Amino acid sequence: MLIGVAAVAIGVSVTVYSCEKEQITPSSGVTGETLELKSVMPRASKICSEIVTKRMYRQGTKEFVGTAYLYNDPEHFYVLLFAEKGHYFKDAYMTSGASYKDFPFNSDGNLAFTDFKYSITSEPLSNVRRFIIPIGDIKDKKFMSVMAQVRHSNYADFKQRAWVAGRYLGSDQAGQGFVQEVELCKTEPTDLPAQEVAQPAPTALPADKE
């Protein structure tokens, strides 16, 4: 769905270009930070594309747990994950490629999300996660996959996974991938002073005849 409104995450998380792994201790409660969507969405003047929204579902279910907002400005492509009320994200992972075959898979045939190119780890629980990708790294890679660990007080397992909805990929632990066309921004012409029209060179006068 496209909506005509107008991302290091502001006060929440930063984009980490590594696959650092973290041991997470299960918690009986949820004490994540909650931000309002309007406080993290960009102003229309800051982007040059439509904002595409995609739903996020808990793995293996049709439980809606959040929304992904995808958009870009002239220099960066953004994936903003916003959790449904009562849900919070921990670690998040994203990859892209020229086809689904470019995604990392493990020996069981499932998406190896810890090997995804981009990750946000070691951040406190929050209802917001945001990836910021240089536009040059992703302009020709419209196949994407995004997963975030999601927590809710009703979950017994802290490491529940939520995927941005798309095509099912993998075998017994199916992840998901989707297609997103990145809109390259048109650069406005630079205002330059008008150049003077070149005047033709004076015609050479014939030499005086003797």
C-alpha positions in Angstrom: 0.0 0.0 0.0 1.3 3.5 -0.8 0.6 6.5 1.4 1.4 10.0 0.4 3.0 11.2 3.6 6.1 12.1 4.6 16.0 7.2 8.8 20.5 5.8 12.6 17.0 5.6 14.5 16.3 8.7 16.4 16.8 8.1 20.1 16.2 4.4 19.6 18.9 2.5 17.7 21.6 2.8 15.1 22.2 0.9 12.0 25.0 -1.6 12.6 26.7 -3.1 9.6 27.8 -6.3 11.3 26.4 -9.6 12.4 27.3 -9.3 16.0 25.5 -12.0 18.0 24.0 -11.4 21.4 22.8 -13.9 24.0 19.4 -12.7 25.2 18.1 -13.6 28.6 14.3 -14.3 28.6 12.4 -11.8 30.6 9.0 -12.2 32.3 8.0 -8.5 31.6 8.1 -5.9 28.9 9.8 -2.6 29.7 10.5 -1.4 26.2 10.6 2.3 25.1 7.4 3.4 23.3 7.6 6.2 20.7 4.8 7.7 18.7 4.9 7.1 14.9 4.7 10.8 14.1 7.9 11.4 16.1 10.0 9.1 13.9 8.4 9.5 10.5 10.2 12.0 8.1 8.8 15.2 6.8 7.6 15.1 3.3 10.2 17.6 2.2 13.0 15.2 3.3 12.1 12.3 1.0 11.6 11.9 -2.7 9.6 8.7 -2.9 6.3 7.4 -1.8 6.2 5.7 1.6 5.4 2.0 1.0 3.9 0.1 4.0 4.1 -3.6 4.5 2.7 -5.7 7.4 4.8 -7.7 9.8 3.7 -11.1 11.1 5.0 -13.4 13.8 6.8 -16.3 12.2 4.5 -19.2 11.4 1.3 -17.3 12.2 -0.9 -14.6 10.8 -0.5 -12.6 14.0 0.0 -8.9 13.0 2.8 -7.4 15.1 3.9 -4.3 13.3 4.3 -2.3 10.1 7.4 -1.6 7.9 7.6 1.8 6.2 10.0 1.9 3.2 11.1 5.1 1.6 14.2 7.0 0.4 15.8 10.4 0.0 18.5 11.2 -2.6 21.2 9.6 -0.5 19.7 6.8 1.6 17.0 4.1 1.6 15.1 3.6 4.9 13.3 0.7 6.5 11.4 1.8 9.6 9.8 -0.9 11.7 7.0 0.2 14.0 5.6 -2.4 16.4 1.9 -2.8 17.1 0.7 -1.7 20.5 2.1 -3.9 23.3 4.9 -5.3 21.1 8.6 -4.4 21.2 11.5 -5.2 19.0 15.0 -6.4 20.0 17.5 -7.4 17.4 16.7 -6.8 13.7 18.2 -8.0 10.5 18.0 -7.0 6.8 19.5 -8.2 3.5 19.0 -7.4 -0.1 20.0 -8.8 -3.5 19.4 -8.9 -7.2 17.3 -12.1 -6.6 16.2 -14.3 -3.8 19.1 -16.6 -4.6 21.5 -13.9 -3.2 20.1 -14.3 0.3 22.1 -16.4 2.8 20.6 -19.8 3.7 21.8 -22.3 6.2 22.4 -26.0 5.7 18.7 -26.7 6.6 17.5 -24.5 3.7 16.3 -21.7 6.0 17.2 -18.0 5.8 20.4 -17.4 7.8 19.3 -14.1 9.2 22.4 -13.7 11.4 24.4 -13.6 8.1 22.2 -10.8 6.7 24.3 -7.8 5.5 22.7 -5.3 7.9 21.8 -5.7 11.6 20.7 -3.7 14.6 21.8 -5.4 17.8 22.6 -4.7 21.4 19.9 -2.1 21.7 17.2 -1.9 24.4 13.7 -3.0 23.7 11.7 -0.5 21.6 8.7 -0.3 19.4 10.9 1.2 16.7 13.8 -0.1 14.6 15.2 1.7 11.6 17.7 0.7 8.9 19.5 3.4 6.9 21.2 2.1 3.7 23.3 4.2 1.3 21.3 4.5 -1.9 24.2 3.3 -4.0 24.3 0.0 -2.0 20.7 -0.9 -2.8 19.6 0.8 -6.0 20.0 -2.4 -8.0 18.9 -4.8 -5.2 15.1 -4.9 -5.1 14.8 -8.3 -3.5 14.8 -7.8 0.3 14.2 -9.7 3.6 13.7 -8.1 7.0 13.3 -9.9 10.3 13.1 -8.5 13.9 12.9 -10.3 17.2 9.6 -9.4 18.8 8.5 -9.4 22.4 5.0 -9.3 24.0 4.0 -10.1 27.5 1.9 -13.0 26.2 4.9 -14.7 24.6 6.7 -17.4 26.6 9.7 -17.1 24.3 11.6 -13.9 24.1 13.1 -14.7 20.7 9.9 -14.8 18.7 10.6 -13.6 15.1 8.6 -11.3 13.0 9.1 -11.0 9.2 8.1 -8.2 6.8 5.4 -9.9 4.7 6.1 -11.2 1.3 7.0 -14.6 -0.3 7.7 -17.5 1.9 11.4 -18.7 1.8 13.0 -21.6 3.5 11.9 -25.0 4.6 10.8 -25.9 8.1 11.4 -22.4 9.5 10.1 -20.3 6.7 11.1 -16.7 6.6 9.9 -14.2 4.1 11.2 -12.0 1.3 9.7 -9.2 -0.7 10.3 -6.9 -3.7 10.8 -3.2 -3.3 11.7 -0.9 -6.2 14.0 1.9 -4.9 13.0 5.3 -6.5 16.1 7.2 -7.5 15.6 10.9 -6.9 15.9 13.4 -9.7 18.5 16.0 -8.9 17.3 19.5 -9.3 19.3 21.6 -11.8 21.8 23.8 -10.2 21.1 27.6 -10.5 23.9 29.0 -12.5 24.2 32.5 -13.8 23.3 32.9 -17.4 26.3 32.8 -19.6 26.9 35.6 -22.1 26.3 34.8 -25.7 29.7 34.5 -27.4 30.2 37.2 -30.0 31.6 36.3 -33.4 35.2 37.4 -33.9 35.6 40.6 -35.8 36.1 40.1 -39.5 39.7 40.7 -40.6 40.0 43.8 -42.6 41.7 43.4 -46.0 45.2 44.9 -46.1 45.5 48.2 -47.8 46.4 48.0 -51.4 49.5 49.8 -52.5 
